[in-house]
Amino acid sequence: VVILVDVSVTNSVCIIHIQHSLRLLLEEQMSNKDCFNIIAFGSHIVPWQLELVPSQPENLQKAWR
C-alpha cells in the first residue's frame, strides 16, 4: 500500500484533519497489510522511505513520528 498525502498550500488549513486521518489509517487499517510507504506531495515529493517497508508495529510508529 502506498499512501499519498497532499500537503500542498491549498490543504494547509486542513493539516490537523489530515494528520488525524493518517493516524487512524496507520492504527486501524495498516497492521493487516504486508507492506506500506507514505509519500507526501505539495511543491515537492517526499517519500517517507525509499521503498515499501513491512507493516510491523515499529514501522507504523516510525511513520507516524
SERO-4910 file (N, C-alpha, C, O; in steps of 0.05 Angstrom, whole numbers):
BEGIN
 pado doro    nc1    nc2    nc3   cac1   cac2   cac3    cc1    cc2    cc3    oc1    oc2    oc3
  Val    A     17    -23      0      0      0      0     18     25      0     37     26     16
  Val    A     12     43    -18     26     69    -17      5     90    -11    -15     93    -24
  Ile    A     11    105     10     -7    127     19      4    153      9     26    161     15
  Leu    A    -13    167     -6     -5    193    -17    -19    214      1    -43    213      5
  Val    A     -3    234     10    -13    255     28     -8    282     15     15    289     10
  Asp    A    -30    296      8    -27    322     -4    -22    343     18    -40    350     33
  Val    A      2    353     19     10    373     39     14    400     25     30    417     34
  Ser    A      1    405      3      4    430    -12     -8    453      4    -23    449     24
  Val    A     -1    477     -4    -11    501      9    -42    501     10    -53    511     30
  Thr    A    -54    491    -10    -83    490    -11    -95    475     12   -116    482     23
  Asn    A    -81    454     21    -91    437     43    -80    445     70    -85    432     90
  Ser    A    -65    467     72    -53    474     97    -73    480    119    -68    476    142
  Val    A    -97    489    112   -118    494    132   -130    468    142   -143    468    163
  Cys    A   -125    447    129   -136    421    136   -115    402    148   -121    378    153
  Ile    A    -91    411    153    -69    393    161    -76    378    187    -67    355    189
  Ile    A    -89    390    206    -97    375    231   -115    352    224   -111    330    236
  His    A   -134    355    207   -152    334    199   -137    312    183   -142    288    186
  Ile    A   -118    321    166   -102    302    151    -85    285    170    -84    260    167
  Gln    A    -73    298    189    -56    283    209    -73    263    225    -65    240    229
  His    A    -97    272    233   -114    254    248   -123    230    231   -122    207    241
  Ser    A   -130    235    207   -139    213    189   -116    194    183   -119    170    182
  Leu    A    -92    205    180    -68    188    175    -63    171    199    -56    147    196
  Arg    A    -65    182    223    -61    167    247    -81    144    249    -73    121    256
  Leu    A   -106    149    244   -126    128    245   -121    107    224   -124     83    230
  Leu    A   -112    115    201   -106     96    180    -83     78    188    -85     53    185
  Leu    A    -62     89    199    -39     73    208    -47     54    231    -39     31    231
  Glu    A    -63     64    250    -70     48    273    -91     26    266    -88      3    276
  Glu    A   -111     32    250   -133     14    247   -132     -3    222   -145    -24    221
  Gln    A   -118      6    201   -120     -9    176    -94    -19    165    -94    -38    149
  Met    A    -72     -8    173    -46    -16    161    -34    -41    174    -17    -54    161
  Ser    A    -40    -48    198    -27    -70    211    -33    -97    198    -17   -116    201
  Asn    A    -55    -99    183    -61   -124    170    -52   -124    141    -59   -143    126
  Lys    A    -37   -104    132    -26   -103    105      3   -114    106     15   -114    127
  Asp    A     13   -122     83     40   -133     82     61   -111     84     79   -112    101
  Cys    A     60    -91     67     80    -70     65     66    -44     59     44    -42     49
  Phe    A     81    -22     66     70      4     61     92     25     58    115     20     65
  Asn    A     84     48     48    101     72     48     83     96     47     59     94     40
  Ile    A     93    119     54     78    144     53     94    163     36    118    167     39
  Ile    A     80    176     18     92    197      1     76    223      5     52    224     -1
  Ala    A     90    243     15     78    269     17     84    285     -8    107    284    -18
  Phe    A     65    300    -17     70    317    -41     56    344    -38     35    346    -26
  Gly    A     69    363    -49     60    391    -49     76    404    -71     73    398    -95
  Ser    A     93    422    -63    112    433    -83    135    414    -89    149    417   -109
  His    A    139    395    -71    160    374    -74    147    347    -67    127    345    -53
  Ile    A    160    326    -76    152    299    -70    172    288    -49    196    287    -54
  Val    A    161    279    -26    178    269     -5    169    242      5    149    240     19
  Pro    A    183    220     -3    176    194      7    185    190     36    206    201     43
  Trp    A    170    176     52    179    170     79    203    151     78    223    155     91
  Gln    A    200    130     62    222    111     57    227    109     27    210    117     11
  Leu    A    250     98     19    256     96     -9    242     72    -22    240     70    -46
  Glu    A    233     53     -5    218     30    -15    197     22      5    196     32     28
  Leu    A    180      3     -2    160     -7     16    173    -20     40    194    -33     38
  Val    A    161    -17     64    170    -30     88    148    -47    100    125    -42     95
  Pro    A    155    -68    115    135    -85    127    117    -69    146    126    -50    159
  Ser    A     92    -76    148     73    -63    166     74    -73    194     54    -82    205
  Gln    A     98    -73    206    102    -81    233     97    -57    252    100    -34    243
  Pro    A     89    -62    276     83    -41    295    105    -19    297     99      5    298
  Glu    A    131    -28    297    152     -8    300    154     10    275    160     34    277
  Asn    A    148     -1    251    149     16    227    125     35    226    127     57    217
  Leu    A    102     25    236     79     43    237     83     66    256     75     88    250
  Gln    A     97     61    278    103     82    297    123    101    285    120    126    288
  Lys    A    144     91    272    164    108    259    150    126    238    157    150    235
  Ala    A    132    115    223    119    130    202    103    153    215    102    175    203
  Trp    A     90    148    237     74    169    250     92    192    259     85    215    256
  Arg    A    114    185    271    133    205    280    144    221    257    160    239    261
***
